[in-house]
Amino acid sequence: MELKFIKTSPTENMTLLIQTPVPRKQHLAVAEKLIAYGSVYAEQAGYIEEPENPLAEKRLQMMAGEFCGNASLSLAAWLAKEKGLAVGEKTEVILEVSGADSLVRCEIKREEKGFSGRVAMPLPKAIEKGVFMLDGEPMELTAVVFEGITHIIVPVSLWGENAVAKAEQAAKAWASEMPEAFGILLFDEEKGELHPLVSVENVSLIWERGCGSGTSAIGAYLAAKAGKSVSVKLKQPGGIMGIEAEYKNGSIESLSITGNVSIVAEGTAFLSE
């Protein structure tokens, strides 16, 4: 099987955008092979499809049917490049994206190196506290539930020096109770640092270097906790991502993330049948 692809780096959250049509029922299996170390290698993959809504330029269908802000920015940046957007110019790209009930608007600016952008994120379906068990110990943690992905926020101080190993252990222990795609977000609120671990059932467990939906989850969590709008920058392993959460009348009314995208490769991948 030969597959045309684009490889992007949105805050080093290495992403494959697959151009060759692939039946939806094969998306996860094909993506699993493509993102593997012995293939093109990335943290995640999405498929470029033709949209149903005529107002959208393209549809982005992620490998597990989740929503992904970074991949949305990546596709918008590539489409802007294809249009010949000049350095310093801005444009808006409208997309259909899996996991989003409405069209997704991306603002893209061409920089000297790569692109910068802002994308409107879907609102959470719920922000709820729950009790999670690990090694027989109960922990009350906050889960931010989006369509297609749920993020569990863990204060980095909870597990201390063992946080990385504990998060990986928790991801495996909690997988049967969680959606197909979910994240464990190690969050240091005082320092504004986020280390996101994302699990896709039977496909991958990856410490992402920059997580758009995780960034959005933190913004929603902070706004709901404070009862007011927030605008914060989150330092992640791959760089800084911004989140703006508008809070009015007791609820979150809008979320948007900002970040940088570079297009690092385009080519053909060869997969064995």
LINQUI-V858408 format. One record per residue. N is the residue number from 1. RES is the residue in three letters. PHI is phi in whole degrees, 0 to 359 (NA if undefined). D_CENTER is the distance of its C-alpha to the mean C-alpha in whole Angstrom. Layout:
# LINQUI-V858408
((N:RES:PHI:D_CENTER) (N:RES:PHI:D_CENTER))
This chain:
# LINQUI-V858408
((1:MET:NA:27) (2:GLU:252:26) (3:LEU:230:23) (4:LYS:283:22) (5:PHE:215:19) (6:ILE:237:17) (7:LYS:248:15) (8:THR:235:13) (9:SER:232:12) (10:PRO:271:10) (11:THR:51:11) (12:GLU:62:12) (13:ASN:272:8) (14:MET:307:11) (15:THR:229:10) (16:LEU:256:13) (17:LEU:251:13) (18:ILE:266:16) (19:GLN:271:19) (20:THR:289:22) (21:PRO:300:22) (22:VAL:225:21) (23:PRO:304:22) (24:ARG:307:20) (25:LYS:294:21) (26:GLN:259:21) (27:HIS:305:17) (28:LEU:294:16) (29:ALA:294:19) (30:VAL:292:19) (31:ALA:298:16) (32:GLU:303:17) (33:LYS:290:20) (34:LEU:293:18) (35:ILE:276:15) (36:ALA:292:18) (37:TYR:302:20) (38:GLY:278:23) (39:SER:243:21) (40:VAL:288:19) (41:TYR:76:17) (42:ALA:195:13) (43:GLU:270:10) (44:GLN:199:9) (45:ALA:215:11) (46:GLY:220:11) (47:TYR:248:14) (48:ILE:273:16) (49:GLU:234:18) (50:GLU:282:21) (51:PRO:279:20) (52:GLU:277:23) (53:ASN:277:23) (54:PRO:293:25) (55:LEU:282:23) (56:ALA:268:20) (57:GLU:282:20) (58:LYS:212:18) (59:ARG:246:16) (60:LEU:250:13) (61:GLN:249:13) (62:MET:287:10) (63:MET:302:12) (64:ALA:248:12) (65:GLY:77:12) (66:GLU:276:9) (67:PHE:266:7) (68:CYS:220:4) (69:GLY:293:5) (70:ASN:296:5) (71:ALA:292:7) (72:SER:297:9) (73:LEU:299:10) (74:SER:297:11) (75:LEU:295:13) (76:ALA:298:14) (77:ALA:297:16) (78:TRP:296:17) (79:LEU:296:19) (80:ALA:296:20) (81:LYS:297:21) (82:GLU:296:23) (83:LYS:280:25) (84:GLY:84:26) (85:LEU:302:25) (86:ALA:275:27) (87:VAL:303:26) (88:GLY:92:26) (89:GLU:276:25) (90:LYS:238:23) (91:THR:207:22) (92:GLU:247:20) (93:VAL:240:18) (94:ILE:252:17) (95:LEU:232:15) (96:GLU:270:15) (97:VAL:222:12) (98:SER:304:12) (99:GLY:81:11) (100:ALA:242:12) (101:ASP:284:16) (102:SER:237:17) (103:LEU:296:17) (104:VAL:252:14) (105:ARG:259:15) (106:CYS:241:14) (107:GLU:262:17) (108:ILE:234:17) (109:LYS:235:20) (110:ARG:278:21) (111:GLU:256:22) (112:GLU:302:25) (113:LYS:234:22) (114:GLY:80:19) (115:PHE:222:17) (116:SER:242:16) (117:GLY:200:14) (118:ARG:228:13) (119:VAL:227:11) (120:ALA:286:12) (121:MET:258:10) (122:PRO:298:11) (123:LEU:280:14) (124:PRO:293:14) (125:LYS:284:16) (126:ALA:198:18) (127:ILE:234:18) (128:GLU:220:20) (129:LYS:271:22) (130:GLY:212:23) (131:VAL:259:25) (132:PHE:244:23) (133:MET:255:26) (134:LEU:212:26) (135:ASP:55:29) (136:GLY:77:31) (137:GLU:255:30) (138:PRO:279:28) (139:MET:226:25) (140:GLU:269:24) (141:LEU:230:21) (142:THR:263:19) (143:ALA:248:16) (144:VAL:253:14) (145:VAL:258:13) (146:PHE:251:11) (147:GLU:295:12) (148:GLY:95:11) (149:ILE:204:9) (150:THR:239:11) (151:HIS:245:11) (152:ILE:259:14) (153:ILE:266:15) (154:VAL:241:18) (155:PRO:303:20) (156:VAL:299:20) (157:SER:288:24) (158:LEU:298:24) (159:TRP:252:24) (160:GLY:56:25) (161:GLU:294:26) (162:ASN:266:25) (163:ALA:302:21) (164:VAL:295:20) (165:ALA:296:22) (166:LYS:295:22) (167:ALA:297:18) (168:GLU:295:18) (169:GLN:297:22) (170:ALA:295:20) (171:ALA:300:17) (172:LYS:286:20) (173:ALA:289:22) (174:TRP:264:20) (175:ALA:303:18) (176:SER:292:21) (177:GLU:261:21) (178:MET:251:17) (179:PRO:297:15) (180:GLU:303:14) (181:ALA:242:11) (182:PHE:208:11) (183:GLY:231:10) (184:ILE:244:13) (185:LEU:254:12) (186:LEU:280:15) (187:PHE:237:16) (188:ASP:252:19) (189:GLU:295:20) (190:GLU:296:23) (191:LYS:269:22) (192:GLY:67:18) (193:GLU:246:16) (194:LEU:228:13) (195:HIS:238:13) (196:PRO:265:10) (197:LEU:250:11) (198:VAL:240:9) (199:SER:246:12) (200:VAL:242:12) (201:GLU:311:16) (202:ASN:62:18) (203:VAL:235:16) (204:SER:204:14) (205:LEU:223:14) (206:ILE:229:12) (207:TRP:280:12) (208:GLU:284:9) (209:ARG:275:11) (210:GLY:196:8) (211:CYS:239:5) (212:GLY:292:4) (213:SER:291:4) (214:GLY:294:7) (215:THR:300:8) (216:SER:297:9) (217:ALA:297:10) (218:ILE:296:12) (219:GLY:300:14) (220:ALA:296:15) (221:TYR:298:16) (222:LEU:294:18) (223:ALA:294:19) (224:ALA:295:21) (225:LYS:293:22) (226:ALA:277:24) (227:GLY:70:25) (228:LYS:202:24) (229:SER:293:22) (230:VAL:225:20) (231:SER:220:18) (232:VAL:224:17) (233:LYS:251:16) (234:LEU:246:14) (235:LYS:279:15) (236:GLN:236:13) (237:PRO:306:14) (238:GLY:267:13) (239:GLY:142:14) (240:ILE:253:14) (241:MET:239:11) (242:GLY:258:13) (243:ILE:221:13) (244:GLU:239:16) (245:ALA:240:16) (246:GLU:266:20) (247:TYR:239:22) (248:LYS:218:25) (249:ASN:51:28) (250:GLY:81:26) (251:SER:209:22) (252:ILE:275:19) (253:GLU:259:20) (254:SER:201:17) (255:LEU:224:14) (256:SER:213:12) (257:ILE:245:10) (258:THR:235:12) (259:GLY:189:12) (260:ASN:247:13) (261:VAL:226:13) (262:SER:236:16) (263:ILE:263:17) (264:VAL:258:18) (265:ALA:196:20) (266:GLU:223:21) (267:GLY:180:23) (268:THR:236:24) (269:ALA:257:23) (270:PHE:243:26) (271:LEU:246:25) (272:SER:285:28) (273:GLU:291:29))
